[in-house]
């Protein structure tokens, strides 16, 4: 039986392992650690999926900023144990994360993700909504947002990623 719940500190090691294996590199696992140590961390928006009491997936949604200082939520990274990918766990984590953000009264959730996967949840072009990516070389089709019930069209502007965000998203050479 699958359950989704907020992460606890005892989950951190397995979350890091699942994330590193799912992405094939440590960057995203280190990013999760940086998010936890940042002002943008929202503990109730860091969720794990469990099957039979074992953590098999994770998603984190945290704050990034607009140039004017307003904060918006950004979804990711999200990871599912590779042997369970394609079984609906990732989708369940995305839906749970969006529902939790909506319940908090957030206007929208941003995402830098796969352009053919996330539209099924309602994500669409963030640029078309007036939310410019932090790096102009990011592929526009991967820069998405989903409006929630508290959405207002005046939520617009240039998004600024925190310094711990991966270098390729910041438009910088190298990796963190």
C-alpha positions in Angstrom: 0.0 0.0 0.0 1.3 3.4 -1.0 1.2 6.4 1.4 2.5 9.9 1.0 3.7 11.9 4.0 6.1 14.7 5.0 9.7 13.6 5.3 11.3 13.1 8.7 15.0 13.4 9.5 15.3 9.7 9.5 14.4 9.7 5.7 17.3 11.9 4.6 19.8 9.2 3.8 17.4 7.1 1.7 16.1 10.3 0.0 19.7 11.1 -1.0 20.3 7.6 -2.3 17.1 7.5 -4.3 17.7 10.9 -5.8 21.3 10.2 -6.7 20.5 6.9 -8.3 17.4 8.3 -10.1 19.4 11.2 -11.6 22.7 9.3 -12.0 24.7 12.1 -10.3 24.9 13.7 -6.8 23.9 17.3 -7.8 20.2 16.9 -7.1 20.8 15.2 -3.8 23.1 18.0 -2.7 20.5 20.5 -3.8 17.9 18.9 -1.5 20.3 19.3 1.4 20.9 22.9 0.5 17.1 23.5 0.3 16.7 22.1 3.8 19.4 24.5 5.1 17.8 27.5 3.4 15.1 30.1 4.2 13.1 28.6 1.2 12.6 25.3 2.9 9.0 24.4 3.8 9.1 21.1 5.8 5.5 20.2 5.0 6.3 20.4 1.3 9.0 17.9 1.4 7.1 14.6 0.8 8.0 11.0 0.6 6.1 8.1 -1.0 6.2 4.9 1.0 5.3 1.4 -0.1 4.9 -1.2 2.6 6.7 1.2 5.0 9.7 1.7 2.7 10.5 5.2 1.2 10.5 4.8 -2.6 10.2 8.4 -3.8 10.6 12.0 -2.8 9.5 15.5 -3.9 10.5 18.8 -2.5 8.8 22.2 -3.2 10.5 25.3 -1.9 10.6 29.0 -2.3 12.4 30.9 -5.0 12.0 34.7 -5.5 11.0 37.2 -8.1 13.3 40.1 -8.6 11.0 42.3 -6.6 11.4 40.0 -3.6 8.1 38.2 -3.7 8.4 34.4 -3.1 7.0 31.7 -5.2 7.2 27.9 -4.9 9.4 25.8 -7.2 8.8 22.0 -7.4 11.8 19.7 -7.5 13.8 17.8 -7.4 11.5 14.8 -7.6 12.9 11.3 -7.7 11.5 7.7 -7.6 13.5 4.6 -7.1 14.4 3.5 -10.6 12.8 0.0 -10.4 9.5 1.7 -9.6 9.5 4.5 -12.1 6.5 4.4 -14.4 4.2 3.0 -11.7 2.5 6.2 -10.8 4.5 7.1 -7.7 6.0 10.3 -9.3 2.5 11.4 -10.4 1.1 10.8 -6.9 4.0 12.9 -5.4 3.4 15.8 -7.8 -0.4 15.8 -7.1 0.2 15.7 -3.4 2.7 18.5 -3.6 0.4 20.7 -5.7 -2.6 20.0 -3.3 -0.5 20.9 -0.3 0.7 24.2 -2.0 -2.9 25.0 -2.9 -4.0 24.4 0.7 -1.4 26.9 1.8 -2.9 29.5 -0.4 0.0 29.7 -2.8 -0.7 31.4 -6.1 1.3 29.0 -8.3 4.1 26.4 -8.5 7.1 26.8 -10.9 9.0 23.9 -12.4 12.0 23.4 -14.6 11.2 19.9 -15.9 10.4 17.5 -18.7 8.1 19.3 -21.2 6.1 16.2 -22.1 5.6 14.8 -18.6 4.4 17.8 -16.5 1.6 19.3 -18.7 -0.6 16.3 -17.7 -0.8 17.9 -14.2 -1.7 21.3 -15.6 1.7 22.8 -15.9 2.1 25.3 -18.8 4.5 27.8 -20.1 5.7 30.0 -17.2 7.0 32.6 -19.7 3.5 32.9 -21.3 2.3 33.7 -17.7 4.8 36.5 -17.5 7.3 34.6 -15.3 10.7 34.9 -16.9 13.3 32.2 -16.2 16.3 33.0 -14.1 18.5 32.1 -17.0 17.5 33.1 -20.6 19.3 30.0 -22.0 16.9 27.6 -20.2 14.7 25.9 -22.7 11.4 27.7 -22.6 9.4 24.4 -23.1 10.9 23.1 -19.8 10.2 26.4 -17.8 6.6 25.8 -16.6 4.1 26.9 -13.9 0.8 25.8 -12.7 -1.7 28.4 -11.4 -3.5 27.4 -8.2 -6.7 28.7 -6.7 -5.0 31.9 -5.3 -3.4 32.7 -8.6 -3.5 36.3 -9.8 -2.3 37.6 -13.2 -0.2 40.2 -11.4 2.2 37.5 -10.3 4.8 38.3 -12.9 8.4 39.1 -13.3 11.9 37.7 -13.4 12.5 34.6 -11.3 15.8 34.5 -9.3 17.1 31.1 -8.2 18.9 30.8 -4.9 22.7 30.5 -5.2 22.7 26.8 -4.3 20.6 26.0 -7.4 22.6 23.9 -9.9 25.0 25.9 -12.1 23.4 24.8 -15.4 20.1 26.4 -14.2 21.9 29.5 -13.2 23.7 29.8 -16.5 27.1 29.3 -14.9 29.9 26.9 -15.8 30.8 24.0 -13.5 28.8 22.2 -10.9 28.0 22.6 -7.2 
